[in-house]
Amino acid sequence: MRTTTTALAAALIALAGVASAEPMPRTGSISFHTGWHFTGEVIPVAEKTMMGHGRVAGVTFNDRASGPLHLGPANCFDTFVIIDGRGRNKGACTFSDADGDRIFTEFDDGNFTFEGGGSGTNRITGGTGKYAGASGGGPWKCKAAGTNAEFQCAQRLDYRLP
């Protein structure tokens, strides 16, 4: 009897979780921020000119403290050139939910400073799980948050699902 009661309770909890899960709307906006740490390589190529590549790894936080892209890992790879302390970069990112569903983006119009500040636009190139087939994009803006290659970015993705 105890095993049957335990199994029934587990089934009811699972059904309640499914019933309360909100489906992703077909269109919408996700506002979130990410805390990052940069690792990479920078080489001088001329006076006041550097080129490089890198990776940032971090965690996303939905600005509503729940919902899409909340508490999931994020990773980006980029290449860049810096002239007189100002730079341009391009690269690709993945932003995830805690459940592992991901949105993939690319950017190629980012402006940034060597210290970690900058802005640009992400373009959604696809996704997995609830984000499969996603398209759209949105702005990002970053600022330095420490002295050891840490920074944080505020972002918004305006998306469409098939």
C-alpha positions as CSV (number, residue, x, y, z in Angstrom):
1,M,0.0,0.0,0.0
2,R,2.8,2.4,0.9
3,T,4.5,1.8,-2.5
4,T,1.2,2.4,-4.3
5,T,0.6,5.7,-2.4
6,T,4.2,6.9,-3.1
7,A,3.8,6.1,-6.8
8,L,0.5,7.9,-7.0
9,A,1.9,10.9,-5.2
10,A,4.9,11.0,-7.6
11,A,2.5,10.8,-10.6
12,L,0.3,13.6,-9.3
13,I,3.3,15.9,-8.7
14,A,4.6,15.1,-12.2
15,L,1.2,15.9,-13.8
16,A,0.9,19.1,-11.8
17,G,4.3,20.2,-13.1
18,V,3.2,19.5,-16.7
19,A,-0.1,21.2,-16.2
20,S,1.5,24.4,-14.7
21,A,4.2,24.7,-17.3
22,E,3.5,27.6,-19.6
23,P,4.1,27.0,-23.3
24,M,6.4,29.4,-25.1
25,P,4.5,32.0,-27.0
26,R,5.2,31.9,-30.8
27,T,6.6,35.5,-30.7
28,G,7.9,37.5,-27.8
29,S,10.9,39.2,-26.1
30,I,13.2,37.8,-23.5
31,S,15.2,40.4,-21.5
32,F,18.1,38.9,-19.6
33,H,21.5,39.6,-18.3
34,T,24.7,37.5,-18.2
35,G,27.7,37.5,-15.9
36,W,30.8,36.5,-18.0
37,H,34.5,35.7,-17.6
38,F,36.8,36.2,-20.7
39,T,39.7,34.0,-21.6
40,G,41.6,34.4,-24.8
41,E,44.7,35.6,-26.7
42,V,45.6,39.1,-27.7
43,I,48.6,39.9,-29.9
44,P,50.0,43.3,-30.9
45,V,50.1,43.7,-34.7
46,A,51.1,47.3,-35.0
47,E,51.5,50.4,-32.9
48,K,48.2,50.8,-30.8
49,T,46.7,47.9,-32.7
50,M,45.9,44.4,-31.4
51,M,44.0,41.4,-32.7
52,G,42.8,38.4,-30.9
53,H,40.2,35.8,-30.2
54,G,38.5,34.6,-27.0
55,R,35.8,32.8,-25.2
56,V,33.4,34.0,-22.6
57,A,31.6,31.7,-20.2
58,G,28.9,32.7,-17.8
59,V,25.3,32.3,-16.5
60,T,22.1,34.0,-17.8
61,F,19.4,35.5,-15.5
62,N,16.0,36.4,-16.9
63,D,15.1,39.9,-15.8
64,R,11.8,38.6,-14.4
65,A,13.8,36.1,-12.2
66,S,12.1,33.2,-13.9
67,G,11.1,32.0,-17.4
68,P,13.2,31.7,-20.6
69,L,17.0,31.7,-20.2
70,H,16.9,31.9,-16.5
71,L,19.8,30.3,-14.6
72,G,21.3,28.6,-17.6
73,P,24.8,28.5,-18.9
74,A,26.0,30.8,-21.7
75,N,29.1,30.6,-23.9
76,C,30.4,32.8,-26.8
77,F,33.5,32.7,-29.0
78,D,34.7,35.8,-30.7
79,T,37.4,37.4,-32.8
80,F,38.3,41.1,-32.6
81,V,40.6,44.0,-33.5
82,I,41.4,46.9,-31.2
83,I,42.8,50.2,-32.5
84,D,43.6,53.0,-30.0
85,G,41.6,51.2,-27.3
86,R,38.4,50.8,-29.3
87,G,37.4,47.6,-31.1
88,R,35.1,45.6,-33.3
89,N,34.2,42.0,-32.8
90,K,32.2,39.1,-34.2
91,G,31.3,35.7,-33.0
92,A,28.7,33.2,-32.0
93,C,26.9,32.4,-28.7
94,T,24.6,29.9,-27.1
95,F,22.3,30.9,-24.3
96,S,20.6,28.1,-22.3
97,D,17.8,27.5,-19.9
98,A,18.4,25.5,-16.7
99,D,16.6,22.6,-18.4
100,G,19.2,22.6,-21.3
101,D,17.1,24.1,-24.1
102,R,19.3,26.5,-26.1
103,I,19.1,29.6,-28.4
104,F,22.0,30.0,-30.8
105,T,23.1,33.5,-31.9
106,E,25.7,35.2,-34.1
107,F,27.0,38.8,-33.9
108,D,29.3,40.7,-36.2
109,D,28.6,44.4,-35.5
110,G,29.8,44.6,-31.9
111,N,31.7,47.6,-30.7
112,F,33.7,47.2,-27.6
113,T,36.6,48.5,-25.4
114,F,39.5,46.4,-24.2
115,E,38.2,46.8,-20.6
116,G,35.0,44.8,-21.5
117,G,32.4,47.5,-22.4
118,G,30.5,47.6,-25.6
119,S,27.3,47.0,-27.5
120,G,26.0,45.2,-30.6
121,T,23.2,43.0,-31.9
122,N,22.7,39.2,-31.6
123,R,20.9,37.5,-34.5
124,I,19.2,34.2,-33.6
125,T,20.3,31.4,-35.8
126,G,18.4,28.5,-34.3
127,G,17.9,26.5,-31.1
128,T,17.0,23.3,-29.4
129,G,14.0,22.1,-27.5
130,K,11.4,24.8,-27.1
131,Y,13.6,27.2,-29.1
132,A,14.0,24.8,-32.2
133,G,13.6,26.9,-35.4
134,A,13.7,30.2,-33.6
135,S,14.6,33.4,-35.5
136,G,14.9,37.0,-34.6
137,G,17.5,39.0,-32.6
138,G,18.1,41.9,-30.3
139,P,20.6,44.2,-28.7
140,W,23.3,43.6,-26.1
141,K,25.2,46.0,-24.0
142,C,28.2,45.2,-21.7
143,K,30.3,46.8,-19.1
144,A,33.3,45.7,-17.1
145,A,32.5,44.2,-13.7
146,G,35.9,43.5,-12.2
147,T,39.6,43.6,-12.8
148,N,40.2,40.0,-13.9
149,A,38.3,39.9,-17.2
150,E,34.8,39.8,-15.6
151,F,32.0,41.7,-17.2
152,Q,28.2,41.7,-17.4
153,C,25.8,42.2,-20.3
154,A,22.2,43.2,-20.5
155,Q,20.5,41.7,-23.5
156,R,17.1,41.3,-25.2
157,L,16.1,38.7,-27.8
158,D,12.9,39.4,-29.9
159,Y,12.1,35.9,-31.2
160,R,9.7,34.1,-33.5
161,L,9.0,30.3,-33.4
162,P,7.7,28.3,-36.3
